[in-house]
Each structure stands twice: as C-alpha cells, then as structure tokens.
Amino acid sequence: MKTARPVALAVVAHPDDIEFTMAGTMLLLKAAGAEIHFWNLANGCYGTVRHSRAEITRLRGCEAAASARRAGAAIHKPLFDDLAIFYDRESLARVSAVMREIKPSIVLTHPPSDYMEDHQNAARLAVTAAFSRGIKNYITRPARPPWDGPVAIYHSLPHGRRGPLGEAPAVTHFVRIDRVLPLKRRLLAEHKTQKEWLDVSQGMDAYLTEMEISGRAVGKMSGRFPVAEAFARHSPIGFSAADWDPLRDLLGADVRRGSFHTPKPSAA
C-alpha cells in the first residue's frame, strides 16, 4: 500500500518570517519527501519607509513568491493587512478554509508568546484552524469539507530567542540546518524590501548576517549542532496520538529533542 506523501505547512504573519525562523527545517522536510507550503497571513503593506501601500504590497508579494519558488514550495495568498491579523470568528473561518484545503500533517508557526500581536494571533489562528479541521458542523469561509487526519504543530522560537518579557522559551526540538543554510540565506535574500525596512525601523543592519548569527546561537543551545532552528511541540491533545512525532520521524539524526526550556542567560 502506497503511503501518502507528508504535507508540511509553514504559516506565519509576514513575508520573511518563514525565512528567518523555519525555512531550513522546511527545506529539510522537502528533501525528506514532504510536500511543502509557505503561507504569510499578512501582505506586508506597512513594511516600507518609501513605497506606496499598493507598491510595497505588490513588491513583497513578488519577493515571497520568488522565495517559495526557489524553495520548491507551494505558496498561498495573504488574507490580511499588517497589524490586522485578529483572532476573531471571521478570520478563523478564512484561515480554516485554507487549512482544510492544504491538509497538512506538519504545521510550523510562530510561538504563542512573541514580541508583537501579529505573530501571536497568527499562531492562535493556525492552532485553532488545525484543531477545527475535522469538526463537521464548523463552517469555514468559503465552505470546505472537514478532514480528520492527524496533525503535529511546532512553534518556532520568539524573535531574539526570548519571550516579550525576556522569558526563556520552551524548546522540544532542535533541527540541524547547516547543510541547507546557503539556500536558506538565498531565500531570505529574496526579501529585498524587508532589508530596507529593518535597517531603518528596527536597526537590524545586515539582516542576512543576523539570521546566521541567530542560527549559530540556536545551534549552541542544542549542545550538538553547529547551526539550528528550534521548536516547541504543541500539545497533541485533539491533534494526534501522543507518541506521533513526524518532524523527528522524517528528519531523523537532524533532530535533537530539547529540554522544555532554553537555558537562562548568565548574569552579567
């Protein structure tokens, strides 16, 4: 009997969030035989200091599409403006419709607690959309039939590897990404307008270097890998069997199970 090809979905808030935090893992999943999907819920309409709203939305959409093509991923259209990702009935119905269309067995998304609400709300929408996947009487918009396959959800680290109050985040999985780091860098480099925006708005000059520095810091946290991405597995209750871990099963030796919390920073 032929086994169904695993489907992995990266669902985040903004164009370039995937490339910063989880693209390496998505590339490894593709190499392991998974079908991969990229989905930015917001369109990037405020990520500029010089373009009009219409122009930056067009540019960031083109950049996201170029990154997905280079990765060999299917891409899905944004549903919201920046700063307009809300956890409400209408938004959930729309996100749930796409979730039912994709039918992922693996979902990578933001952490539940991060430095901005768009990230947090994107994670909440992704989790509830996955939870409601098989609920017969839940009506999505547009209406899509329920699907009852198992799904595993993994939350990436928050920006800066710390929660919004400086707390150490949970980590259950470290993923070694050094062999796909050059391609991850090329995916991130597609987001040229975001580099301009981050340079001015958040002081993140040379954001490609910043991504690599972060990856090496996470690798050091793992105690084993030179460069890594890290995730916290969402509770399997309502999603899958407790002992089912497709990220570990597909990636094998490239995954190290982590302790529940990352080490706290040493005192100055």
KEFITOR-636556 format. One record per residue: residue in three letters; z, y, x negated of N, C-alpha, C in turn. Coordinates in pm, whole numbers, plus 50000, padded with zeros to 5 digits. Atoms other than C-alpha are relative to their C-alpha. Layout:
REM KEFITOR-636556
ALAZYXZYXZYX...
***
This chain:
REM KEFITOR-636556
MET500004988049916500005000050000500005012549912LYS500124987850079498985033749860501145009550032THR498904990549983501895057749805499455014050018ALA500464986449976501435092849943500295008749877ARG499834990950113500965119449677501135009850031PRO498934990449974504135140649645499455014250007VAL500404986149981503815176949755501165008949960ALA498974990850047505775204449577499625014350038LEU500204986249956506125239649720500975009249927ALA499194989150054507375269949527499905011650098VAL500004989249901508365295849788501035010449958VAL499174989450057509735329049664499735013150074ALA500154987049934509955365649757498725007249956HIS501024990750048507485384449535499014993749902PRO500935004250105504365379549324500675001449863ASP499465002350135505525368448973501364993349999ASP498725007049998508855353549088499844985349963ILE500265014050036507365318649061499824998849849GLU500355000950142506005325248713501215002449910PHE498814997450080509305338848584500974988250000THR498855008949986511625311748712499694985250018MET500225014049963509895279448814498604994849973ALA501385004450021506235277848707499924988349903GLY500035011150094506995254748416500254986750070THR499695012249925508525229148649498864996350093MET501145002949912505625232348892498844994249921LEU501085005450083503145226148610500304985549960LEU499635013750034505055195048505499854990850120LEU500165008149879505105182648864498534996950026LYS501435002549983501345186848882499524989449901ALA500385009850100500925167548558500514986050035ALA499435012949958503105140148711499344994650126GLY500755005049886500695137049003500265006950132ALA499694993149876502115161049260498915010250035GLU500804988949949500065184649474500915012250004ILE499094988550008501485219449411499485011850080HIS500294988449915501625250349633500845011849954PHE499324987450032502525286549546500015008750125TRP499924991349881503805309649821500985011449972ASN499204987850008505045345449782500135005450142LEU499824995549862506565356450114499665014750018ALA500304985749991506135393550036498755003349919ASN501324996650053502935411249938500025009149877GLY499954991650119504195433049651499635014550023CYS500544986849966503375465449832500765011749936TYR499234989250060506135485749660500094998849848GLY499895002450143505665472549306499075008549916THR500884991250076503985503049157500595014049991VAL499654985850010504515538449036498745008650005ARG501214991750002500865549049054498934996350101HIS501035004149905498765529049302500425003150144SER499714998849857498485534849676500534986750052ARG499485012249940500155509749906498894989650020ALA501105009349976496815494250003499464994249870GLU500575004650126495595492149644500934990349929ILE499095009050070498755476649498500114986650074THR499965012549924498855451149780498784991449966ARG501225007350035495255441549702500094994549858LEU499945004150140495825440349326500994988649979ARG499005010450021498985419649344499594986950067GLY500535012149938497325395549583498984993149910CYS501005005650093494445391149338500674993649879GLU499295005450116496865385749049500694986850034ALA499345012449957498855359649242498994988750017ALA501045010149980495645341549336499474995049866ALA500485004050132494475341648973500994990749931SER498985008650058497775326648860499974986150063ALA500045012949930497615299349125498784991949959ARG501215007250043494035290749029500184994049861ARG499805004850137494985287848664500964988149997ALA499035010949994497885265148758499474987750073GLY500505010949917495755243748988500794998250126ALA499165000349881497915252849285499275005750120ALA500414993649876497085259749647500875012450018ILE499214987849979498185295049742500005003350149HIS499834996549859499465307450077500265014950013LYS499964985549984499265342650213501425005050028PRO498704993949967502295365650222500095003050150LEU499754996949860503855372350561500645013750020PHE499164988249984505925403450491499715010449892ASP499954989750103506105436450305501214997749910ASP498794999650082508515440550015501135006650080LEU498804994849932512055447950140499964997850151ALA500095003049857511075433850480500034984950024ILE499755014249977511965397350433501374998950065PHE498755000549926514595392950701500234985950055TYR499655012949942516415362150819500255002250149ASP499904998149856515685365251188499094989950070ARG500705010249924514125344851467498495000449977GLU501454998850015510585358351432499544995649861SER500375003650136510475354951054500124984949977LEU499805014450017511855319651066498904992050069ALA501065007249929509275308851324498695000449920ARG501244998750077506465321451100500064991749871VAL499865007850123507795305950779500004985050033SER499925014149962508495273150960498634994350032ALA501355004849970504885270751078499284995849872VAL500665003250126503615271450719500674987949935MET499285011550056506325247250605499504987150064ARG500485012049931505145222350869498554996849962GLU501375002550043501545226750756499964993649861ILE500005004850138502345220250388500654986249989LYS499245012650004504835191750448500474996449858PRO499575002950138506475194050104501114989749995SER498875008850028508715167049967500965006549900ILE499194992350095509985191249698499805014850030VAL500064985549981510815227949759500815006649890LEU499314991650098511695251849476500065014150057THR499864986649945513065285449584501105007549926HIS498964991750061515465313549493501394994150024PRO498635003949971519235308549472500505007150127PRO499464993449881521255316449786500645013449971SER499364987550039523015344349594499275005649879ASP500764993850108520925368049381500185015150008TYR499734985750013520705404549287499395008450111MET500614992149892518555415249585499784991550123GLU500055007049871518265406649953498684992850022ASP501275007149981514555397449945500094985749946HIS499865013350060515385368349714500894991150086GLN499055007849922518365357149919499424996150136ASN500585003149870516525359350250498844990349990ALA501085009850021513505340850111500584986049988ALA499355013150014515835312450011500524995150134ARG499465004149870517525312050352498894995650094LEU501125003849915514195311250533499414986649957ALA500565012650049512905283250310500884988250039VAL499075010949969516015262150365499974996650148THR499975002949857516105266050743498654995050050ALA501325005049962512335261150775499864985349965ALA500025014250038512715228350587500924991850091PHE499065007149912515715218650799499424997550138SER500535000949864513865225051124498684992450008ARG501335005950006510775205951014499764989350105GLY500195011149907511385176351247500635002250136ILE499344997249872513105193651539498935001950107LYS501075000449902510875185651835499935012750086ASN499984988749907511965214652057500025013649933TYR500104987250071511825241251784498535003949992ILE501394995549994508625261251836499735010149889THR500384990850107507045277351533498945009850051ARG501044990449965504635306651535499025001449884PRO500525007149883501875296351554500624986150012ALA499395013049974502975263451709499394989449908ARG500435011050085502805234051470500864987950033PRO499225012049966503875197951534501084997249897PRO498935003350095507155186251378499594988849907TRP500245010450099507195163751076501354995849947ASP498655004850029510115141950973500154993849862GLY499865005450136509525133750606501195005949928PRO498894994750079512355137950354499565011549912VAL500304988650088512525169950151501235002949914ALA498934996150092514605179649847499795014649961ILE500074985650030515365216549788500795002849873TYR499384996450127516155230449444499965015249985HIS499894985550016517375266149388499955003849852SER500084995250138516415284449068501245008149964LEU498924991250043518845304848862499775014250051PRO500164985849965519515340748972499485007949881HIS500514991250104517965369148778501105003049899GLY499014997750105519725373148445500974988649981ARG499165011850011521305338748486501445002450042ARG498704996949944524255354448667499825004250145GLY500034995649862525035359849033500215015050010PRO499924985549983525215395049181501355006149961LEU498694995250044528925397849093500364995049861GLY499805004850136528465383448746500494985749991GLU499485013749999529485348348851499014990249939ALA500835010650056528205317148678499394991850113PRO500645007549892525635299448898500124985049981ALA500025014650007525555262648981498724995449934VAL501175006650058523185240548782500184985050015THR499985014649991522415204348868498874993649921HIS501165005450070519065200148688499485010049897PHE500744992550102517675213248359498654993049982VAL501345005650016513905208648319499405005349870ARG500604996250129512335208847972498575004850022ILE501324994449974509265231347972499255004549875ASP500634994450120508355238147607498524996349989ARG501415003750016505085218747625499085007350098VAL500844992249908503875239547922500295015049990LEU499654985850014505355272547802498785009049976PRO501174991350018501995286247674499245002550131LEU500704998149873500395280348015500855008250097LYS499124991849916503425294448196499865014849961ARG500174986350046503035325747982498685005850051ARG501294995049951499365328448081500045002750151LEU499854997549856500285325348449500715013350024LEU499264987549984502815353448417499175012049958ALA500844989050049500335374748222498965004450102GLU500934995949895498055374948527500555011750081HIS499374989649919500545398748692500095013049922LYS500064988150085499435429348501500685012150064THR499384988449936500565455048758501514998850003GLN498565001750000504035439848766500605003949866LYS499504995750131504405445848392500215015150000GLU499874985449993503765483048452501235003950081TRP498904996749910506285483648737501354996949935LEU498735003750062509045465248548500345008849882ASP499774991150114508595486748239500685012950044VAL499524986949955509275518248440501254998750086SER498945000449900511595507048720501264992949953GLN498855008050038513875481748550500204998849849GLY499835000050144513435487548179499734986649935MET500285013450054512025452548121498715000349919ASP501164999250087509585461247845499684986249943ALA500455012950054507535431847716500554988450083TYR499415009849909508335410548018499594985749970LEU500365013550043506445380647877501024994749899THR498975003850096508895380247588501334997750069GLU498765001649924511765384547833500054986350068MET500055013249936510645353248018500294989149899GLU499775010350102510575333047695501445000249951ILE498604999050042513985346047587500894993150102SER499225006349895515385335247921499864984849996GLY500225014450006513795300847891500734993549884ARG499295005650115515295295647547501525000550023ALA498584999449966518705306947673500394988750094VAL499725011249909518505281447955499924986849924GLY500065011950083517425255247703501294997949923LYS498725001050072520545262747501501114995650094MET499015004149901522645259447815499944985050027SER500175014349970521195224547867500654991149896GLY499455007950109522545212947532499044989749944ARG500955010150045519365193047476498605005549978PHE501394995850001516105211647539499815013349930PRO500244987150066514545239947332499695011250099VAL500354990249896513155257647641500124992850135ALA499775007049873514085250148000500025009850117GLU499694993549873514245260748363501154992250062ALA498835006649943517335252848566500055002050150PHE499955000049854518015244948930501334994250048ALA498875006149930520835236849170499454993150124ARG500485007749885520055209549422500785003950125HIS499394997249871520715219549781500584986950056SER499445011949937522905195449977498924992250073PRO501035007949932520755166550102500274997850149ILE499665002449860522535165950439498975006850091GLY501024994949910519855169850705498615000749941PHE501294998950068517055167950448499494986749946SER500445012450065517005134250274501204991049976ALA498935008850045519015104450157500725006349881ALA499204993650103521815114649925499594995949859ASP500355004850134520555093549633498545002249964TRP501434997550027516925105449652499885013049923ASP500114988250087516065129849371498595000449941PRO501395000950045512295134349342499705008049874LEU500234992450123512485160749068500314991349879ARG499625009050110514305136448841499064987949994ASP500845012049997512195106948955498615002649943LEU501354996850045508875124348884499975004349854LEU500054994050134509795141948560500774992149895GLY499375009350094511965115248401500785006649888ALA499264995350116513075124048049499955015249983ASP500044985450005512105160648101501105006450085VAL498904994849917515105164148336501324995349942ARG498625003650033518735165048234500895005050113ARG499064995849897521385165348502501025009549940GLY499084990050051523595195848462501374998950062SER498704998649938527235202748526499865009550117PHE500164992149878527895220248854499895014949973HIS500074985850034528435254348694499625001849854THR500344996650137526985270248385501235005449929PRO498844994950072529425279848110500175015050020LYS499724985749989531105313548148499775006549863PRO500204993350129530245339547881501305001349925SER498794998750081532685341147593500475014550000ALA499444986650002534995371047568499465007749881ALA500514991650110533775400047357501055001149892
***
